[in-house]
Each structure stands twice: as C-alpha cells, then as structure tokens.
Amino acid sequence: MARIIILGAGFAGLWAAIGAARMRDEIGRAAEVEILVVDRNPYHNIRVRNYEVDLSEAAIPLGEVLDPIGVAHRLAEVQAIDAVKQQVTVAASDGGREVLTYDRLVLALGSELARPAIAGLAANGFDVDTYAAAVRLDAHLAALGAEAPSEARSTVVVVGAGFTGIEVATEMPGKLDRAGVTDGQRIVLIDPNPAVGITIGDNASAVINEALLALGVETRLGVRVTAIEPNAIALSSGEIIPTRTVVWCAGMRASPLAEALDVERDRYGRVIVDQFMRVTGAANVFAAGDVACSFVDGVHASVMSCQFARPMGRFAGHNVVADLFGQPMLPLHIDWYVTVLDLGAWGALYTEGWDRQVRTSGAAAKLTKQTINHVRIYPPRTGDRAEILAAAAPTLQAPPAVRS
C-alpha cells in the first residue's frame, strides 16, 4: 500500500488531509493508499483565535474530523526529513523514535514565533503562538487576579505592532476583566517601526490608531526591547515599564524543519512551491501553508494566514493523490486578498486588495471577523463523512464580503 504522510495538522495540514481523502475516494483508490497525519498535538488549533478571551473552542480533537474519513493520525514530534530516502524520523511522547517511509510527503509544519536573544525573554515572556502558549498566558493572568493590586500586576506590554500584536493588545482589556484584574489596567504596545501596523498598510493606520486611542492602548514606537525581567521591561529609549506580563508578538518564521530540504527558500524560510503545491527541487514533496511560498496569482506571494493556508492545503491534498496515481493536477490560483483585523471592543477593520483598501470598520467589520473566526474557518464537526469530504473541494471560497 502506498503512503502519503502529511506533517502538521494546522490549517494547511488538516485541509491537505481532508483534500487527499476526498480525492482518494473520488478516483476509487481508497484501498490502495494510506494517508497519515503526524503532529505534536492531538488537536487542530484554530490558531487565529489564540488571542481571544474565550479559548474553549480553539482546539478541535483530530479524531473528530479525521476518523470519519479514514485518515490515520499519529501524535509525534518530527525530528528529521530525508527527501532522498523518502523518510521522516519522528519521536513519540514516550521517547521512542521511529522512521516512517513515504511515497509522497506534504510539508505543512507551519510557522513559529521568532524569538531573538533578548535577556529574560525566554524566562519571562508570554505569547499566543500556540494553543498551549495561549492557555499558559490565560493561567498567568488568572493568577494575577488573585494577587494584591500593583502597577506591574495591572500593566500588560505587547511587543510587536503587527497583525497579531494589535489583536492581542486590543483584546487584552477583556482578558484582564475575565481574570479579575480590573484596577488600573494599562496596555502598552511596542514596536521598533515608526508607526503601528506597518505590514497592514498606510490605508489602515488611521482606523487602527483611532481604535487604540478609544481603548486606551499606549504605544512606544521606534524603540526596541533590551531586557525583560519578572516585574519590568527595559526599552532602548531608557524607559523601564513595571509589568508582570510581556506578550511577544514580533516576527514569524517558517518551521526550521524546512531547512532539511535542499531547496530554495524565501526570507521567511519558506520553501518555494509551484502552482500545484510541489516543492521546487524536491521529488515527491508537496508543501502548503506558512511553510510554503506560492505566487498565488502569478505575482503576489502567499501570506502567512489561514486565508491562504486552507486553500493551499486543499489543493496540496488533491494534487498529492492525483500525482501518486497519474491523474491531472489542479493549479492553485487566488486572485483576491482581504484582511480582517480584530480591534477588541472597538470593532474590527476590513480591507480588500493587495493595497489593502479599507472597506468597513467598527461594528460591521467585527461581525465579519466573528463569522470568519467562529464559523467559516472550522471544518465540519458533525462526524458526517460526506460533509467533511465535500468541504475540501479544491475550489476557492468567495471573498468574505460576499458570503454571509
């Protein structure tokens, strides 16, 4: 029996698995190929929700989605990839190591937070990069709620004023309220750039600044962090801010396991893939999501977001089975791009196009954001095989502004 191994069960990996199972059934080869998903966690994390107040629906057991469609899944840490021998070395939670051989591989290990060598960051910093990290942050905030009031207790510093950092900062008042830290709340957003949301574009800056001002979020721009202590953070400006909570949201990199492939990578460490999601320069290897760079419209490179990871995964899953059995593959093409930035209690910001023209903001955009985060990006959870497989049809969804 042939084997397809999918490394990672994030947005790209999960949808690659479902897409592969759909194509396997469609061509009537279900008995001839095993689809195996390998991930360090037994769940699919709705990663874009890790900043939210309520994390109760941010992790979905893999078996809930994969068991009904006959996709195997293994809890293990990927340690090495040998594309020449077509082998993957994994380590189980009990410490045992195993070498898995594949006929086709889908690399969907995603991205991870860039953590520079700043004094105290590893020991005293928090983040929302993973579900486990988000849960750890919430537990820390809850513990602060039981402590005596102090300036450091009530102050949260968020480092990185990009997409994630802005969402963390604007949602933080709600998280502090839930933790019982209601006295003297202070949120400070720090970034080395001269403005907030540089990566989101100039058109969005006025709306973002309006929201930050309304929510009372302070900014420190054009400065860097020099040290993080248990009760304070030091900045390059000389300012020292008393705080017990520093949330690091500055920068993302593709999984370092992508370096195991002797292929071209971009400045984020992402492997380059063609229109069929095949890794350029590696035989029998496909890639999707944050670990892959695809020129989705022939010009623009994919962005590290679930908006691109999900269709990339669906096409990778379809094409990896098609390639294995000599069937025609389908080229990925995405000719639209939107961003929906959560701005906490103030609302949200919705932009369209690669130049990020603002279309809606405030309460109207918030409804779109909630629909995306709580409904649209979820796989079917009914356990119905046909419904799950149908959701992985390799066709692009309409823009969020059109769908309800």
RAWO-V167540 format. One line per field, one symbol per residue. ss: DSSP state (2 for helix, 1 for strand, 0 for the rest). phi: phi as a letter, one per 20 degrees, with the letter a starting at -180 (. if undefined). psi: psi as a letter, one per 30 degrees, with the letter a starting at -180 (. if undefined). A space follows every 50 residues. Layout:
BEGIN
ss->???
phi->???
psi->???
END
This chain:
BEGIN
ss->01111110002222222222222222000222111111100011102220 00000000111222222220011110111111000011111000001111 10011110001110000010222211000022222222222222200000 22221111100022222222222222222000000111111000000222 02222222222222201111100011111001111000011100111100 01110222220000100000111000011000001110222110100000 10000222222222222222222200000000000001111102220111 11000011111122222222222222000000002222220000000000 0000
phi->.fcdddeocfgffffffffffffgffemdgedbedcddbfceceefgfdf effddfdecdgfffdeffdmdfbceaefdbcdffelcceccefenfdbdd ececcdebemcbffdfedgnffedecbcfcfffffffffffffffeefga fffedddddodegfffffffefgfffgfenedelgbdcddbfffbfmgfe offeffffffffffemeeccdmccedacdgcacddffnfddfadcddecd nccfgfffffeecfcefenefedefemeffncfmcdbbnfecdcefcnce fgdfbfgefffgfffffgfffgffdmefedefbcdcbcccefcmffpacd ccnfelffdbbmfffffffffffdcfeefgdenegffffffegfcfffgg feed
psi->klkkkjjkhaeeeefeeeeeeeeeeeghgeffkkkkkklflgljkiefgf flejgfgfkkkefeeeefghklkkjlkkelkjfefhkkklklfgfkkkkk klekkjjhfallkkjlikkfeeeflllgeleeeeeeeeeeeeeefflkkl eeefkkkkkjhaeeeeeeeffeeeeeeefgifkhkkkkkkkflflkheff leffeeeeeeeeeefgklkjlgllkflklfglkklfffkkjkkfjkjkgj kkklkfffffkilklafggkkklafggkkjgjkgklllaffkjkifgfek klkilfeeeeeeeeeeeefeeeeegglklkkkkjglklkjkkhbfeblkk lklfgikkellbeeeeeeeeeeefdegklkgfgjeeeeeefgkhkkllkf fel.
END
